[in-house]
Amino acid sequence: MRAYIFTDRERMILEAFLIGKKVDKTKLSKILHRIRKYRTLFDDTYLYLRVRKTITTDTT
Protein backbone atom coordinates (compact mmCIF):
# COMPACT_ATOMS: atom_id res chain seq x y z
CA MET A 1 0.00 0.00 0.00
CA ARG A 2 1.19 3.49 -0.78
CA ALA A 3 0.73 6.43 1.53
CA TYR A 4 -0.59 8.74 -1.20
CA ILE A 5 -2.59 8.78 -4.44
CA PHE A 6 -1.34 12.04 -5.91
CA THR A 7 2.10 13.60 -5.81
CA ASP A 8 2.48 17.02 -4.21
CA ARG A 9 2.59 18.62 -7.66
CA GLU A 10 -0.55 16.76 -8.81
CA ARG A 11 -2.35 17.76 -5.63
CA MET A 12 -1.43 21.39 -6.23
CA ILE A 13 -2.73 21.24 -9.82
CA LEU A 14 -5.99 19.56 -8.82
CA GLU A 15 -6.64 21.93 -5.93
CA ALA A 16 -6.05 24.93 -8.19
CA PHE A 17 -8.35 23.44 -10.84
CA LEU A 18 -11.12 22.89 -8.30
CA ILE A 19 -11.14 26.52 -7.21
CA GLY A 20 -11.02 27.84 -10.75
CA LYS A 21 -7.40 28.96 -10.94
CA LYS A 22 -5.42 28.66 -14.15
CA VAL A 23 -3.48 25.42 -14.46
CA ASP A 24 -1.26 23.81 -17.07
CA LYS A 25 -3.85 22.12 -19.29
CA THR A 26 -1.46 19.39 -20.44
CA LYS A 27 -0.57 18.36 -16.89
CA LEU A 28 -4.20 18.55 -15.78
CA SER A 29 -5.27 16.48 -18.79
CA LYS A 30 -2.79 13.71 -17.89
CA ILE A 31 -4.06 13.56 -14.31
CA LEU A 32 -7.72 13.55 -15.35
CA HIS A 33 -7.04 10.87 -17.96
CA ARG A 34 -5.62 8.59 -15.27
CA ILE A 35 -8.58 9.29 -12.99
CA ARG A 36 -11.03 8.39 -15.76
CA LYS A 37 -9.11 5.41 -17.13
CA TYR A 38 -8.15 3.44 -14.05
CA ARG A 39 -11.24 2.03 -12.40
CA THR A 40 -9.11 0.42 -9.69
CA LEU A 41 -8.05 3.90 -8.57
CA PHE A 42 -11.68 4.76 -7.88
CA ASP A 43 -12.43 1.39 -6.30
CA ASP A 44 -9.37 1.56 -4.03
CA THR A 45 -10.20 5.12 -2.98
CA TYR A 46 -13.76 4.14 -2.17
CA LEU A 47 -12.57 1.11 -0.20
CA TYR A 48 -10.06 3.23 1.70
CA LEU A 49 -12.78 5.74 2.66
CA ARG A 50 -15.09 2.98 3.86
CA VAL A 51 -12.37 1.39 5.99
CA ARG A 52 -11.24 4.77 7.31
CA LYS A 53 -14.81 5.63 8.32
CA THR A 54 -15.17 2.29 10.09
CA ILE A 55 -11.97 2.55 12.08
CA THR A 56 -12.49 6.18 13.05
CA THR A 57 -16.06 5.65 14.24
CA ASP A 58 -15.32 2.39 16.07
CA THR A 59 -16.03 2.92 19.76
CA THR A 60 -14.26 -0.15 21.08
C-alpha atoms as a printed R data frame, in Angstrom:
   type eleno elety resid chain resno       x      y       z
1  ATOM     1    CA   MET     A     1   0.000  0.000   0.000
2  ATOM     2    CA   ARG     A     2   1.193  3.494  -0.775
3  ATOM     3    CA   ALA     A     3   0.727  6.429   1.527
4  ATOM     4    CA   TYR     A     4  -0.592  8.739  -1.205
5  ATOM     5    CA   ILE     A     5  -2.593  8.782  -4.437
6  ATOM     6    CA   PHE     A     6  -1.339 12.037  -5.908
7  ATOM     7    CA   THR     A     7   2.101 13.602  -5.815
8  ATOM     8    CA   ASP     A     8   2.485 17.024  -4.206
9  ATOM     9    CA   ARG     A     9   2.586 18.619  -7.665
10 ATOM    10    CA   GLU     A    10  -0.551 16.759  -8.814
11 ATOM    11    CA   ARG     A    11  -2.345 17.761  -5.626
12 ATOM    12    CA   MET     A    12  -1.430 21.395  -6.228
13 ATOM    13    CA   ILE     A    13  -2.728 21.238  -9.819
14 ATOM    14    CA   LEU     A    14  -5.989 19.562  -8.820
15 ATOM    15    CA   GLU     A    15  -6.644 21.925  -5.931
16 ATOM    16    CA   ALA     A    16  -6.049 24.931  -8.187
17 ATOM    17    CA   PHE     A    17  -8.350 23.437 -10.842
18 ATOM    18    CA   LEU     A    18 -11.120 22.886  -8.297
19 ATOM    19    CA   ILE     A    19 -11.135 26.523  -7.205
20 ATOM    20    CA   GLY     A    20 -11.017 27.838 -10.748
21 ATOM    21    CA   LYS     A    21  -7.397 28.958 -10.937
22 ATOM    22    CA   LYS     A    22  -5.417 28.663 -14.150
23 ATOM    23    CA   VAL     A    23  -3.479 25.417 -14.460
24 ATOM    24    CA   ASP     A    24  -1.255 23.806 -17.068
25 ATOM    25    CA   LYS     A    25  -3.846 22.116 -19.289
26 ATOM    26    CA   THR     A    26  -1.457 19.387 -20.435
27 ATOM    27    CA   LYS     A    27  -0.570 18.365 -16.889
28 ATOM    28    CA   LEU     A    28  -4.195 18.546 -15.782
29 ATOM    29    CA   SER     A    29  -5.266 16.480 -18.787
30 ATOM    30    CA   LYS     A    30  -2.795 13.713 -17.891
31 ATOM    31    CA   ILE     A    31  -4.060 13.559 -14.311
32 ATOM    32    CA   LEU     A    32  -7.721 13.553 -15.353
33 ATOM    33    CA   HIS     A    33  -7.039 10.875 -17.959
34 ATOM    34    CA   ARG     A    34  -5.619  8.588 -15.265
35 ATOM    35    CA   ILE     A    35  -8.578  9.290 -12.987
36 ATOM    36    CA   ARG     A    36 -11.030  8.395 -15.761
37 ATOM    37    CA   LYS     A    37  -9.113  5.406 -17.135
38 ATOM    38    CA   TYR     A    38  -8.149  3.443 -14.053
39 ATOM    39    CA   ARG     A    39 -11.242  2.028 -12.404
40 ATOM    40    CA   THR     A    40  -9.108  0.417  -9.692
41 ATOM    41    CA   LEU     A    41  -8.050  3.897  -8.568
42 ATOM    42    CA   PHE     A    42 -11.682  4.760  -7.878
43 ATOM    43    CA   ASP     A    43 -12.426  1.389  -6.298
44 ATOM    44    CA   ASP     A    44  -9.372  1.562  -4.033
45 ATOM    45    CA   THR     A    45 -10.196  5.115  -2.984
46 ATOM    46    CA   TYR     A    46 -13.762  4.136  -2.166
47 ATOM    47    CA   LEU     A    47 -12.569  1.110  -0.196
48 ATOM    48    CA   TYR     A    48 -10.062  3.234   1.701
49 ATOM    49    CA   LEU     A    49 -12.777  5.745   2.662
50 ATOM    50    CA   ARG     A    50 -15.093  2.978   3.859
51 ATOM    51    CA   VAL     A    51 -12.372  1.386   5.995
52 ATOM    52    CA   ARG     A    52 -11.242  4.772   7.314
53 ATOM    53    CA   LYS     A    53 -14.809  5.632   8.322
54 ATOM    54    CA   THR     A    54 -15.174  2.288  10.092
55 ATOM    55    CA   ILE     A    55 -11.966  2.549  12.084
56 ATOM    56    CA   THR     A    56 -12.485  6.179  13.054
57 ATOM    57    CA   THR     A    57 -16.059  5.648  14.241
58 ATOM    58    CA   ASP     A    58 -15.317  2.387  16.071
59 ATOM    59    CA   THR     A    59 -16.032  2.925  19.761
60 ATOM    60    CA   THR     A    60 -14.257 -0.154  21.077
